[in-house]
Amino acid sequence: MREEETKAHVDPGKVVDTKLTDYATDKALASINNQLFQYEQLGLVFKGSPESSFTVTAVNLKGKPHSSTVEECLDTTAWKPVKKSTGKDVSTQGQPRRYVMTYRVEVFGTKAQWMVTDLTRDKGRSC
């Protein structure tokens, strides 16, 4: 999902050119699409790419649906928002560049595949 979301940030108006819906659904997809819409309205795109590492912190195979919790350490140091029209870096001073993302991942849909259904950005929690 991270790779597809990163592709979408290159040009938020072209999210349809990604496979984001293969990996995210429900609240997670709505949150990502909302963020991309805001960036598109502001005329922002992203240059570079984020670095990340993932840790599965919980798995529940007894519940319906099966679910897990995954934490990502997201490092956006080399992934910068720029004004699409000028290429000017518009990074906010003091904005956390390394923080924790927490994902709820569930077996979802008729294909019964693992998909991210919810996400939380915790910019107050460095990693």
C-alpha positions as CSV (number, residue, x, y, z in Angstrom):
1,M,0.0,0.0,0.0
2,R,2.8,2.4,0.8
3,E,4.2,2.1,-2.7
4,E,0.9,2.9,-4.3
5,E,0.2,5.8,-1.9
6,T,3.6,7.2,-2.7
7,K,2.8,7.0,-6.4
8,A,-0.5,8.8,-5.8
9,H,1.3,11.7,-4.1
10,V,3.4,12.3,-7.2
11,D,0.2,13.7,-8.8
12,P,-2.8,13.5,-6.5
13,G,-5.1,14.1,-9.4
14,K,-4.1,10.8,-10.9
15,V,-4.8,8.5,-8.0
16,V,-6.9,6.4,-10.5
17,D,-3.5,5.5,-12.1
18,T,-2.5,3.6,-9.0
19,K,-3.5,0.2,-7.5
20,L,-4.3,1.8,-4.1
21,T,-7.7,0.2,-4.0
22,D,-6.1,-3.2,-4.2
23,Y,-4.6,-2.6,-0.7
24,A,-6.7,-0.1,1.1
25,T,-10.5,0.2,1.7
26,D,-13.0,1.6,4.1
27,K,-11.7,4.4,6.5
28,A,-8.1,4.0,5.4
29,L,-8.9,4.6,1.7
30,A,-11.2,7.5,2.6
31,S,-8.5,9.1,4.7
32,I,-5.9,8.8,2.0
33,N,-8.2,10.1,-0.7
34,N,-9.2,13.0,1.5
35,Q,-5.5,13.9,2.0
36,L,-4.8,13.6,-1.7
37,F,-7.8,15.8,-2.6
38,Q,-6.5,18.5,-0.2
39,Y,-3.1,18.3,-1.8
40,E,-4.6,18.6,-5.3
41,Q,-6.7,21.6,-4.2
42,L,-3.5,23.3,-2.9
43,G,-1.6,22.5,-6.0
44,L,0.9,20.3,-4.2
45,V,2.8,17.2,-5.3
46,F,5.6,15.2,-3.6
47,K,9.1,14.8,-4.8
48,G,11.5,12.0,-3.6
49,S,10.2,9.0,-1.7
50,P,9.6,8.1,2.0
51,E,11.5,5.4,3.8
52,S,9.7,3.0,6.1
53,S,9.8,-0.1,8.2
54,F,6.9,-2.2,9.4
55,T,6.2,-4.2,12.5
56,V,3.2,-6.5,13.1
57,T,2.1,-5.7,16.7
58,A,-1.0,-7.9,16.9
59,V,-2.8,-10.7,15.0
60,N,-6.3,-12.0,15.7
61,L,-7.2,-15.1,13.7
62,K,-10.0,-16.1,16.0
63,G,-12.2,-13.1,15.3
64,K,-14.3,-12.4,12.2
65,P,-12.9,-10.9,10.2
66,H,-9.3,-12.0,10.9
67,S,-7.3,-8.9,11.7
68,S,-3.9,-7.5,12.6
69,T,-2.3,-4.3,13.7
70,V,0.7,-3.1,11.9
71,E,3.0,-0.2,12.8
72,E,5.0,1.7,10.3
73,C,8.0,3.9,11.1
74,L,7.5,6.5,8.3
75,D,10.5,8.7,7.5
76,T,9.5,11.6,5.2
77,T,12.9,13.4,5.3
78,A,13.5,12.8,1.6
79,W,9.8,13.1,0.6
80,K,8.9,16.8,0.2
81,P,5.8,18.6,-0.8
82,V,6.4,21.1,-3.6
83,K,4.2,23.5,-5.4
84,K,3.3,21.8,-8.7
85,S,3.4,25.0,-10.7
86,T,6.8,26.2,-9.5
87,G,8.6,23.2,-8.0
88,K,9.2,25.2,-4.8
89,D,9.6,23.2,-1.6
90,V,6.7,24.1,0.7
91,S,7.7,21.9,3.7
92,T,6.5,23.2,7.0
93,Q,9.2,24.1,9.5
94,G,9.1,22.0,12.6
95,Q,6.9,19.4,11.0
96,P,7.8,15.9,12.2
97,R,9.6,14.0,9.5
98,R,9.7,10.6,11.3
99,Y,6.6,9.4,12.9
100,V,4.5,6.3,13.6
101,M,1.6,5.1,11.4
102,T,-0.7,2.4,12.8
103,Y,-2.8,0.3,10.5
104,R,-5.7,-2.0,11.1
105,V,-5.5,-4.8,8.5
106,E,-8.4,-7.2,7.9
107,V,-9.4,-10.0,5.7
108,F,-11.9,-8.1,3.5
109,G,-14.3,-8.7,0.7
110,T,-15.3,-11.6,-1.5
111,K,-11.7,-12.4,-2.4
112,A,-10.9,-12.6,1.4
113,Q,-7.7,-10.7,1.0
114,W,-5.8,-8.8,3.6
115,M,-6.5,-5.0,3.2
116,V,-5.8,-1.9,5.3
117,T,-9.2,-0.8,6.6
118,D,-8.1,2.0,9.0
119,L,-5.0,4.1,9.7
120,T,-3.8,6.6,12.3
121,R,-1.0,9.1,11.9
122,D,0.7,9.7,15.2
123,K,3.0,12.7,14.4
124,G,3.7,13.1,18.1
125,R,5.4,9.7,18.3
126,S,8.8,9.7,16.7
127,C,10.5,6.5,15.6
